[in-house]
Amino acid sequence: MDRISKLKTFLESSPDDSFLKHALALEYIKLEDDAAARRLFEELLEKEPEYVGSYYHLGKLLERAGEASLAGATYEKGMAMARSVNDKHAYNELQAAYEDLMY
């Protein structure tokens, strides 16, 4: 069974597991299925906005899709959330991505 199939099976029994959704979205990115990955990241962040690692990946997807302003807003929201949960590593990664995009 491939990784995507395994993750989907796990999600059937734990549909609200943010880690599984994040992992599945990353697998879709590897397959260049950005639309499926985007849907998963957006769904994940809607339900669990403090899952800060997903903001970076969603922002990068939006950049590739030519949606720079939405990517910037995603990085900003992620930075605010990372600050609120005191995740300095995530904050720094998001800030670097934001600065690369904007400057």
Secondary structure as UniProt FT lines:
FT   HELIX           3..13
FT   TURN            15..16
FT   HELIX           18..30
FT   TURN            31..32
FT   HELIX           34..47
FT   TURN            49..50
FT   HELIX           53..64
FT   TURN            65..66
FT   HELIX           68..84
FT   TURN            85..86
FT   HELIX           88..102
//
